[in-house]
Amino acid sequence: PQFNSDGSLKAFIGSFKDITEHKRAGQLLIESELKFRSLVQYALEGILILDLQGNILFLNNAAAQTFEVDDSPSCIGRNVMEFVAPDSQEDVRNDFIQVSQGHDAFLAQYHIISDKGNRFSVESIGKVITYEGKPADLISIRNITRLSIS
C-alpha cells in the first residue's frame, strides 16, 4: 500500500466497463445504413421522400431520371406537384389526404410532366414514415408509359 504524507492510505476508486459490444453494435449500424443507402440510391425504381405538404426531401437516381432532371439535388425543396400533370393533380391531392389519414400503401397511377416537358404514366405506392424526426411520405414510382394505354 501507498500512504499520503499525513499517514493516510492512498486509495483510487475506479470503474471499468467493457464497451466491446457497444462499439460492435455501432459499427454494424453504420454498415447497415451504408448498405441501405446504396440500395435506395441505386434502385431501378424511383424513390422519393416527401414532407406532408409534398415538398421533396430526398430522391434517388431513378426518380431523377423519371422526372428528367439534370441535377437531382436541385429537386430538393421543390413540390412534387410541379411534376404532376394537370389531369392527375386532383387524384394526387386526394391520395395525399388518404395517406395523411393513415390509409397508405395502396397502388395508384398518375401522369407526370418531366422537367423537359415529356409526359409519362407512373405507378406509385406511398407509405408514411418518420424522416429526420418528422412524418413524411416514402414513395416508390415506376414509369409504366410503355405499358399504359392512356
C-alpha positions as CSV (number, residue, x, y, z in Angstrom):
1,P,0.0,0.0,0.0
2,Q,0.9,3.6,-0.5
3,F,0.4,6.3,2.1
4,N,0.0,10.1,2.0
5,S,2.4,12.4,3.9
6,D,-0.1,12.6,6.7
7,G,-0.1,8.8,7.1
8,S,-3.5,8.2,5.5
9,L,-3.8,5.4,2.9
10,K,-3.9,6.5,-0.7
11,A,-6.8,5.0,-2.5
12,F,-8.0,5.0,-6.0
13,I,-11.6,4.1,-6.9
14,G,-12.3,3.2,-10.5
15,S,-14.9,1.7,-12.6
16,F,-14.4,-0.2,-15.8
17,K,-16.9,-1.3,-18.3
18,D,-16.3,-3.4,-21.4
19,I,-17.7,-1.5,-24.3
20,T,-16.7,-4.0,-27.0
21,E,-20.3,-5.0,-27.7
22,H,-21.4,-1.3,-27.8
23,K,-18.6,-0.5,-30.3
24,R,-19.5,-3.6,-32.4
25,A,-23.2,-2.6,-32.5
26,G,-22.3,0.9,-33.6
27,Q,-20.2,-0.5,-36.4
28,L,-23.0,-2.8,-37.5
29,L,-25.4,0.2,-37.5
30,I,-23.0,2.2,-39.8
31,E,-22.6,-0.8,-42.1
32,S,-26.4,-1.3,-42.3
33,E,-27.0,2.4,-43.1
34,L,-24.4,2.4,-45.9
35,K,-25.9,-0.8,-47.3
36,F,-29.5,0.6,-47.4
37,R,-28.4,4.0,-48.6
38,S,-26.7,2.3,-51.6
39,L,-29.7,0.1,-52.1
40,V,-32.0,3.0,-52.3
41,Q,-29.8,5.3,-54.3
42,Y,-29.1,2.7,-57.0
43,A,-32.5,1.1,-57.1
44,L,-34.1,0.7,-60.5
45,E,-37.4,2.2,-59.4
46,G,-37.8,5.8,-58.3
47,I,-37.8,6.5,-54.6
48,L,-38.8,9.8,-53.1
49,I,-39.3,11.1,-49.6
50,L,-41.8,14.0,-49.3
51,D,-42.9,16.1,-46.4
52,L,-46.7,16.0,-45.8
53,Q,-47.1,19.2,-48.0
54,G,-45.5,17.4,-51.0
55,N,-42.1,19.0,-50.8
56,I,-39.2,16.7,-52.0
57,L,-36.8,15.9,-49.2
58,F,-35.0,13.1,-51.0
59,L,-35.0,11.4,-54.4
60,N,-32.8,8.7,-55.8
61,N,-31.2,8.5,-59.2
62,A,-34.1,6.6,-60.8
63,A,-36.6,9.2,-59.6
64,A,-34.4,12.0,-61.0
65,Q,-34.3,10.1,-64.4
66,T,-38.1,9.7,-64.4
67,F,-38.5,13.4,-63.8
68,E,-35.8,14.1,-66.3
69,V,-33.9,16.5,-64.1
70,D,-30.2,17.2,-64.9
71,D,-29.3,18.0,-61.3
72,S,-31.1,15.9,-58.7
73,P,-30.0,18.0,-55.7
74,S,-31.9,20.9,-57.3
75,C,-35.1,19.0,-56.8
76,I,-34.8,19.1,-53.0
77,G,-37.4,21.5,-51.7
78,R,-39.4,21.6,-54.9
79,N,-43.0,20.4,-54.6
80,V,-43.8,17.2,-56.3
81,M,-47.0,18.8,-57.7
82,E,-44.7,20.6,-60.2
83,F,-44.2,17.3,-61.9
84,V,-47.9,16.1,-61.8
85,A,-49.8,16.5,-65.0
86,P,-52.9,18.7,-64.6
87,D,-55.3,15.8,-65.2
88,S,-53.7,13.8,-62.3
89,Q,-53.4,16.7,-59.7
90,E,-56.8,16.1,-58.1
91,D,-56.1,12.4,-57.7
92,V,-52.7,13.1,-56.2
93,R,-54.2,15.6,-53.7
94,N,-56.9,13.1,-52.7
95,D,-54.3,10.4,-52.3
96,F,-52.2,12.7,-50.1
97,I,-55.2,13.2,-47.9
98,Q,-55.7,9.4,-47.7
99,V,-52.1,8.9,-46.8
100,S,-52.0,11.6,-44.2
101,Q,-55.1,9.9,-42.5
102,G,-53.1,6.6,-42.3
103,H,-54.6,4.9,-45.4
104,D,-51.3,4.3,-47.1
105,A,-49.5,1.5,-49.1
106,F,-52.0,1.5,-52.0
107,L,-51.1,1.4,-55.6
108,A,-52.1,4.4,-57.8
109,Q,-51.4,5.6,-61.3
110,Y,-50.7,9.2,-62.3
111,H,-49.5,11.2,-65.2
112,I,-46.4,13.3,-64.8
113,I,-44.7,16.0,-66.8
114,S,-40.9,15.9,-66.7
115,D,-38.6,18.9,-66.4
116,K,-38.1,18.5,-70.1
117,G,-41.8,18.7,-70.8
118,N,-42.3,15.0,-71.6
119,R,-45.5,13.2,-70.3
120,F,-45.2,9.8,-68.6
121,S,-47.5,7.4,-66.8
122,V,-46.3,6.2,-63.4
123,E,-47.4,3.7,-60.9
124,S,-46.9,4.8,-57.3
125,I,-47.1,3.5,-53.8
126,G,-46.6,5.5,-50.7
127,K,-46.1,4.8,-47.0
128,V,-45.9,7.2,-44.1
129,I,-42.6,7.1,-42.3
130,T,-40.5,9.2,-39.9
131,Y,-37.8,11.1,-41.7
132,E,-35.4,13.3,-39.7
133,G,-37.8,13.1,-36.8
134,K,-40.9,14.2,-38.7
135,P,-43.7,12.4,-40.5
136,A,-43.0,12.0,-44.2
137,D,-44.2,10.1,-47.2
138,L,-41.9,7.4,-48.7
139,I,-42.9,6.9,-52.3
140,S,-41.8,4.4,-54.9
141,I,-42.6,5.2,-58.5
142,R,-42.3,3.2,-61.7
143,N,-42.5,4.5,-65.2
144,I,-45.3,2.5,-66.9
145,T,-45.6,4.6,-70.0
146,R,-44.8,1.7,-72.4
147,L,-47.3,-0.5,-70.5
148,S,-50.1,2.2,-70.4
149,I,-52.7,2.8,-73.0
150,S,-53.6,6.3,-71.8
